[in-house]
Amino acid sequence: MLPGGGKSRSLTDTTPEFQGRSRQVWNLPRSAIALTLASLNIDLFQRILI
């Protein structure tokens, strides 16, 4: 029994409540990162065009 594998499995497959929380927690950073990347890309494109 590996400690890392056991921990990851227990964390991901413990309860549906934890899964729902983890999904919300993961969705928020993804959207934020996507927005920041989009804004950065727009700034870079504007600088290149201008």
WOZI-V30942 format. One record per residue. N is the residue number from 0. RES is the residue in one letter. NEAR is the number of other C-alpha atoms within 8 Angstrom. Layout:
BEGIN
<<N	RES	NEAR> <N	RES	NEAR>>
END
This chain:
BEGIN
<<0	M	4> <1	L	5> <2	P	6> <3	G	6> <4	G	8> <5	G	9> <6	K	8> <7	S	8> <8	R	9> <9	S	8> <10	L	8> <11	T	8> <12	D	8> <13	T	9> <14	T	6> <15	P	7> <16	E	6> <17	F	10> <18	Q	11> <19	G	8> <20	R	8> <21	S	8> <22	R	8> <23	Q	8> <24	V	8> <25	W	8> <26	N	8> <27	L	8> <28	P	8> <29	R	8> <30	S	8> <31	A	8> <32	I	8> <33	A	8> <34	L	8> <35	T	8> <36	L	8> <37	A	8> <38	S	8> <39	L	8> <40	N	8> <41	I	8> <42	D	8> <43	L	8> <44	F	8> <45	Q	8> <46	R	7> <47	I	6> <48	L	5> <49	I	4>>
END
